[in-house]
Amino acid sequence: MRAGRDCPLDYRLAPEAFSGEPLFDCDVLYVVGGLYGNRQALAALQRRLAAEPNARVVFNGDAHWFDRDGEIFQHIEEGLNPHLALRGNVETELGRADDSGAGCGCAYPLSVDDGVVERSNAIQQTLKQTVQGLPGMAERLVARPSTALVSIGGQRVAISHGDEQSLAGWNCSRELLSEPARQQQLDSWFATHNVQVLATSHSCAAVALNLKHGALVNNGAAGMPNFAGGRYGLLSRIATTAHPAALYRCQRDGLFIEALPLNYDHAAFLADFDRQWPAHSPAALSYRTRILGTVADQPSQALLAGFSLCQSLCALEALTDE
């Protein structure tokens, strides 16, 4: 097995993963993928939830990544406690008693540079040391489910860190979802499984696609910038009502499926990051430029079909860090 490139067999999702009865029904759901150990982003989420106290939250894996400091790692865990938390590849590999050989478990495609893969494996090894210093933490992480099926306004919503087939699958990346054959495959999956929405993350690049039988929303990263010039993360919001701060959305089957900015304290996060990952460390080399907002993507590039930019996008430049 090539560390960081290949998936262990236990990453495959069970065929019945999205069958049966939903775990709960609600009118507003936030899906938070890729928090990456950003405690300022967690605080921003908590402030947003204070304005929507009836909203439910699912943390969609990779809640940890930059939090090599044990106290910050614990703080993130405490923030997850009131909500449903799923396993991403990060939590899965951190929770193993034995080395699976998968490295970070990211299962990077060949288009990703070898240096990125090696640095991700090194970050994972550093985090493993953090977890080993927190009694009971590994067992807690590995015990989390890898998927969830919930109901929003009576519509079935599936949640997976990777894609509908694998915990760390890349089939819900922007590149693959741009292919007509993949869109047809996903649309058939929606129809077969009676699922109206699939919410994912993992690929670290936001993407949204509305098909005949269902909609896909991938929030990219909640704990890092996603778009050019931005210093905010992204949340997926699926609800029976629209949110005025949405960047883009589609409406189907009585649901509004949206991406919302998560405006965290950038200066405080950068200070946390630099203290934990100094210059020339694996995380600094791979991610610091992105954390500063040096990203090429525009929000419009995330929209493959059926989603529209919202007027709130025009006001983004006026947004200040919370």
N, C-alpha and C positions, 0 to 999 in steps of 0.2 A: 504494500500500500504506500502511495506517495503522500507524505504528510502535507496537509493543506490543500491537496488536489482531489483526493478520493474520499468517498463517503463510506463509513462502516455500514454493514448490512442492516444494523438496527436503526438506521436513519429512515428506512423505508416506512411509510405510513401504512397502517392496516387498511385493507379495502373497506372495512366498515367504520373507519375513523369518523366519517361525517354522516353516519346513519343514526337512526334512533331519535330520541326526544332531545330537544335543546336543553342546555343546562339551566337557562333562565330566559325570561322575557322582559324586555325593557323598551323604553321609547327613545333613549339616547345611549349610544355606546361609543367610547373612545378606544381605539386600538393603538397601542404605544409600542412600536417596534424599534429596536436599536436605540435604547436610552444610553447605552455605552458608558455607564458609570458617571454620568453628568448630573451631579446633585443639584445644580442650578436649574437644569431642565426639569428635574423632578419637582422642585419648588414651584416653578412656573405652571406645571400641570396641576399641582395642588391648588394654586390660586384660580386657575380656570375652573376647576371642579367646584370651588366655593360658589361660583356664579351659576352652576348647574348641579345642585346637590343631589338630584335624582339620577344623574348619569352613572352608568356602570363603566368600568375600565377593565380591559384585558391587556396586560403587558405581554407583548408578542415575541418574547425571546431576546437574547443579547442585551439584557438590562445592564450587564457588566462588560467592561472592556478597558476603560482608562483608569478605573478605580483600584490601582495596586495598593493604595493606602488602606489598611484594614479597617480603619474607622470610617472611611468613606464607603467602603464596600458594605459594612454593617448598616450605615445610614441608608444606602439604597435599598437594602433588604427590608428595613423597617418601613420604608415608603411603599414597598410592594405589598406588605402584609394585609392591608384592608381589601385588596383586589385579587382578581384571578391572574396568576402569573404562569406563563408557559415557558417551556424550555426552548432555547435556541441552541445552535451548535456550541456556543460559548459555555452555557450552563451544563450542557450534556457532557462535554469533555472535562470541565472542571469537577464534575460530580463523579467521574469514574474512579473506581479503586485501582484499576490497572490501566496502563497506557494502551489505547486502542491502535496507535500508529497513525491516527488521523490528524495529528497536530492540532491546529485550531479548529478543525472540522468544517472550515468554510467551503470546501469542495470547489475551489476557484476554477473557473474555465481556463482554457489554454490562452485566451486573450489577455489574461492578467499576468503581468511581469513576474518572473521568478523571485525577484527581490521583494516584491510585495508579499508573496506567499511566505518567504523565509522570515520576514519581519513579523507577520501575523503569528507564525508558529512561536516566535520568540516572546511575543506579548503574552500568548497563552501560557507559556512556561512560567513567566513571571507571575501571572495571576494565580497559577496553580500553587505557587509558594505562599501567596496571600491566603488562599483558601485553606491550605494546610495549617496555617496559624490561627484558624477560626474553628474551634471544636464544633462538630456536628454540621458544619456548613455544606460540605460535599454531599452528605446524605440528603440534606434539605433541597439542594439544587437538582439532584438526579431524580428526586421523587416527583418533580413537577410533570404535568402532562405535556405532551408535544402538540396537541391540537385542542380546539374547542368548537362546539356547535352551539350557537345561541339563537334566540329569536328576538327580532326587533320589529315592533308593530305587526307581529304575526308572520314576518318573513324570515326564512332560514338563512343565517349568516355563518359561514365557515371561517375559521381562523387558523392559519398555519404560519410558522416562521418562514419556511421556504416556499414550497408550492403545494399543490394538492396531492403530490405523490411522495415527497421527501422532506424531511425536517430541514435539510440544507440544499434543497433543489433550486436550480436557477431558471426553471421554466416560467417563472413570473418576473423575470428581468425584462427590462425595456427592449433589449435586443431580440430576445426570443419571442416576446409578445408582438413584436412588429411583423412577424412572419405569418402570412395567411393560414398556413397549415396548422400552426400552433394555436391561432385564434379559433379555428374550427374545432380542434381537439378540446380546448378549454370550454367552448360553448356546448359541446356534446356532454362534457362532464357536468356542467351546470344542469342540463336537462335530465340526465340520468340520475343525479343525486338529489334532485329537487332542492337545489341551493340557489338562492337569489344573489348572494354577494360572497365573494372570497376576499378576505383581508390578509395581506402578507407583508413581509419586509425583506430581510436578508441581503438582497442585492445592493443595498445602500444607495440606490438611485430610484427616486420616486417615479411611479408610472400608474396610469389610470386608463381603464378600457371598459366600455359598456358594449356588451354583445347582445344578441337576440334573447338569450335565456338567462343571462346573469351579468354582473359587473365585477370587475377586479380592481382593487385599490391597494397599492403598495406604497407605504408612507416613506420609503427611503430610510431616513434616520430621524428619530426624535431628539437625539442628543448632539447632532452636528448640523451645520449648514448644508442645504441641498441645492440652492440656486445662487447664481452669480450675484455677488455683492451682498448676499443675505447673511445675517448672523443669527439665524433662528432655525430650530428644528421643525419637523412636520409631524402632525397627528392625523390619523384617519378618524373621521367622525361619521357615524352612520346613525340616522335618526329619523323620526317622523316629522321633524320640523327643520327648517334651514337655519344656519348660523350666520350672522351678519359679517363675521370675520373670515369666512371661507375664501381660500385662494381660487379654488376651482371645485366644480361639483357636477353631478348628474342627478336626475330624478327618475326613479322607476319604482313601480309596484308600491307606491305610497311612501317610499323612502328617499331621503336626501343623502347622497354618498359624497363626502366632502374631504378635502385636505385643509387643515387649519395650521397657521403658523404657531410655533411654540417659542415665544420670545423670552429667552432666559438671560440672566446677567452674564453677558459675554466676558467682561473683564474678570469677574470672579472665576468663571470657568477656566479661562486661559491661565490665570494664576494657579489654580488647582492642577491643571494639566502640566504646566512647566515645572512645578515643584515635583510632581510624580514622574515625569518623563522629560528629563533635561535634553538639551541639544545633542543630536547624534544618537539618541536612544531609538529603538525600533518604532515606537509610537510617534515620536517627534518627526522622524523621517517620512513616515507614511501619512500622517494625518494633520500635522500642524498647519500646513498651508490651507487645507480645507477648513480647519477650524477658524482661520482668519477670514473665511468667506471667499477665498480665491477659487471659485468653482465656475466652470464654463456653462453649465446648464441654465437654461431659462425655464420658467414654469410651463410655457407652452410646449416644450419638448417632452414633458411628462405625459401629455394628453394624446393618446393614440387614436381614440374614437369615442364619441358619445359624451365626453365631458367638455365643459365650457369654463373659461376663465371668468372670475367674478369681478365686480367693480371694486371690491376691497383690495384687489391686487394693485390698483393705482395708488393706494394709500400706503403701500409698504414702506416707501422711502421715509415716511413720516413716523414710522414705528420706532420707538426707543426701547432699549433693554429694560425689562422689568426689574 
